[in-house]
Amino acid sequence: MNCYVWLLLFLLMTSPLLAVEEDSLSAPDGPIEVTSQQMETDQQKGEVFFSGKVVGKRGDMTIYADELTLFFIEINGNRKIEHLEAEGDVRVVVGDRVATAQKLKYFQMTEKMILNGKAEVHQGGNMVAGDEIVLFTRENRSLVKSGKDGRIRAVFLPTQEKP
């Protein structure tokens, strides 16, 4: 392989584009603020469902979606968010990174984010797109998948050295 192919593979594997800051997504005890047009709770199932122009904020992460569901579990007598699911024009903003998809699942305990349906992640002019993007934030790695006949797409801008 020529040096450009190796460089592209290196950039793809180590790109800060997909290295979502751990502190912004993994604050398990930080408050989550959600606004929406409607909210429905089911205490027995341990679910809270929000619909209508949903905006969820935690730290410097903001999730926009048509619907958002929080799933709770009980650990040592305390209710914790196990995971959340968002659907419909999902957009996640963390600092200067923006991820979009039709569906999102975020598993708090393992710090894994799954974006499905026309998934894209942008940072500056850099971009990666596929049918599914899995971000393992604790491990600082990612996996981009295409559908059966699809292809992933990635654009990386070269960094310019300062004189």
PLY file of the C-alpha trace (Angstrom):
ply
format ascii 1.0
element vertex 163
property float x
property float y
property float z
element edge 162
property int vertex1
property int vertex2
end_header
0.00 0.00 0.00
1.18 3.50 -0.63
1.73 5.99 2.19
-1.56 7.82 1.52
-3.62 4.68 2.13
-1.74 4.03 5.38
-2.26 7.65 6.41
-6.01 7.42 5.71
-6.27 4.18 7.73
-4.32 5.78 10.59
-6.55 8.87 10.55
-9.68 6.74 10.46
-8.56 4.71 13.47
-7.32 7.64 15.57
-9.50 10.51 14.39
-10.65 12.88 17.14
-13.83 13.17 15.08
-15.14 10.03 16.75
-13.35 10.41 20.06
-16.25 11.85 22.02
-14.99 13.36 25.25
-15.48 10.84 28.04
-16.43 13.38 30.70
-19.26 14.82 28.64
-21.02 11.50 28.12
-20.08 9.50 31.17
-21.16 11.69 34.06
-23.38 8.97 35.59
-24.44 11.08 38.54
-24.89 14.40 36.73
-28.37 15.83 36.24
-30.23 15.42 32.96
-32.59 18.20 31.95
-35.27 17.30 29.39
-37.80 19.60 27.79
-40.58 18.43 25.47
-44.22 18.96 24.60
-45.37 15.82 26.41
-44.09 13.37 29.05
-45.43 9.97 30.07
-44.05 7.85 32.93
-44.45 4.17 33.71
-43.06 3.53 37.20
-43.50 -0.24 36.97
-41.55 -0.50 33.73
-39.04 2.11 34.89
-39.51 4.25 31.78
-40.04 7.92 31.07
-41.16 8.82 27.52
-40.84 12.34 26.11
-42.31 13.47 22.78
-42.57 16.63 20.73
-39.47 18.72 20.06
-37.43 16.95 22.73
-34.22 18.51 24.03
-32.15 16.58 26.58
-29.07 18.13 28.20
-26.35 16.69 30.39
-23.09 18.56 30.83
-21.97 19.76 27.41
-23.99 17.07 25.57
-27.35 18.01 24.07
-29.71 15.57 22.32
-32.46 16.79 20.02
-35.13 14.34 18.80
-38.82 13.83 18.13
-39.00 11.23 20.93
-36.76 10.27 23.85
-37.19 7.42 26.32
-35.19 7.02 29.53
-34.92 3.47 30.90
-34.16 3.13 34.61
-32.84 0.26 36.71
-32.52 -0.03 40.47
-29.04 -0.54 41.91
-28.64 -0.80 45.69
-31.96 0.96 46.23
-31.10 3.83 43.86
-32.67 4.38 40.46
-30.12 4.95 37.71
-30.55 5.52 34.02
-29.56 2.27 32.33
-29.90 3.61 28.80
-31.80 6.03 26.64
-33.31 5.78 23.18
-34.12 8.65 20.85
-35.97 8.56 17.53
-36.83 10.94 14.73
-34.37 13.51 13.41
-31.86 12.78 16.16
-29.02 15.25 16.62
-26.37 14.97 19.33
-24.08 17.93 20.00
-20.97 17.59 22.16
-18.67 20.61 21.94
-17.80 21.05 18.27
-18.94 17.52 17.34
-22.38 16.91 15.82
-23.88 13.48 15.22
-27.13 12.90 13.33
-29.25 9.80 12.72
-32.82 8.55 12.74
-32.29 6.52 15.94
-29.94 6.69 18.91
-29.28 4.28 21.77
-26.92 5.32 24.54
-25.90 2.82 27.21
-24.62 4.79 30.15
-22.86 2.04 32.10
-20.77 0.85 29.15
-20.57 4.32 27.57
-21.64 3.01 24.17
-23.60 5.14 21.70
-25.29 3.56 18.66
-26.51 5.80 15.83
-28.75 4.14 13.18
-30.32 5.32 9.95
-28.32 7.74 7.82
-25.84 8.16 10.67
-23.24 10.92 10.38
-20.66 12.46 12.71
-19.15 15.88 11.90
-16.31 17.80 13.47
-15.19 20.89 11.63
-14.77 19.83 8.00
-14.21 16.18 8.96
-17.10 13.76 8.51
-17.91 10.07 8.62
-21.22 8.53 7.50
-22.76 5.07 7.36
-25.93 3.17 8.11
-24.75 2.60 11.69
-22.06 4.26 13.79
-21.10 2.76 17.14
-19.08 4.97 19.49
-17.32 3.27 22.40
-16.57 6.45 24.33
-14.76 4.82 27.26
-12.39 3.03 24.87
-12.03 6.02 22.54
-12.88 3.93 19.47
-15.64 3.62 16.90
-17.13 1.31 14.30
-18.88 2.49 11.14
-21.07 0.02 9.23
-22.83 0.16 5.90
-25.94 -1.70 4.82
-25.86 -4.74 2.56
-25.35 -2.73 -0.62
-24.19 0.52 0.96
-20.80 2.06 1.57
-19.41 4.16 4.37
-18.09 7.61 3.56
-15.37 9.53 5.35
-13.83 12.94 4.74
-10.74 14.03 6.65
-9.19 17.45 6.20
-5.42 17.56 6.54
-4.21 19.61 9.45
-2.06 22.59 8.59
1.13 23.21 10.50
1.56 26.67 11.95
4.60 28.59 10.69
0 1
1 2
2 3
3 4
4 5
5 6
6 7
7 8
8 9
9 10
10 11
11 12
12 13
13 14
14 15
15 16
16 17
17 18
18 19
19 20
20 21
21 22
22 23
23 24
24 25
25 26
26 27
27 28
28 29
29 30
30 31
31 32
32 33
33 34
34 35
35 36
36 37
37 38
38 39
39 40
40 41
41 42
42 43
43 44
44 45
45 46
46 47
47 48
48 49
49 50
50 51
51 52
52 53
53 54
54 55
55 56
56 57
57 58
58 59
59 60
60 61
61 62
62 63
63 64
64 65
65 66
66 67
67 68
68 69
69 70
70 71
71 72
72 73
73 74
74 75
75 76
76 77
77 78
78 79
79 80
80 81
81 82
82 83
83 84
84 85
85 86
86 87
87 88
88 89
89 90
90 91
91 92
92 93
93 94
94 95
95 96
96 97
97 98
98 99
99 100
100 101
101 102
102 103
103 104
104 105
105 106
106 107
107 108
108 109
109 110
110 111
111 112
112 113
113 114
114 115
115 116
116 117
117 118
118 119
119 120
120 121
121 122
122 123
123 124
124 125
125 126
126 127
127 128
128 129
129 130
130 131
131 132
132 133
133 134
134 135
135 136
136 137
137 138
138 139
139 140
140 141
141 142
142 143
143 144
144 145
145 146
146 147
147 148
148 149
149 150
150 151
151 152
152 153
153 154
154 155
155 156
156 157
157 158
158 159
159 160
160 161
161 162
